Amino acid sequence: MTCGPDVLYQEVSYLAYHLHWQLDAVLDLEHADRRRFVRLTRDLAAQR
């Protein structure tokens, strides 16, 4: 599964901002894994 560049930039920006991950670490993730981390991070932020 591939995603468009806009989705990729949104996911990378979100994870880098909230989790302070390096760009290459986020880009190394498969799209499904990246989406899972985005979802889990949003869930954690919503619990605050």
Secondary structure by P-SEA (a helix, b strand, c coil): ccccaaaaaaaaaaaaaaccccaaaaaaccaaaaaaaaaaaaaaaaac
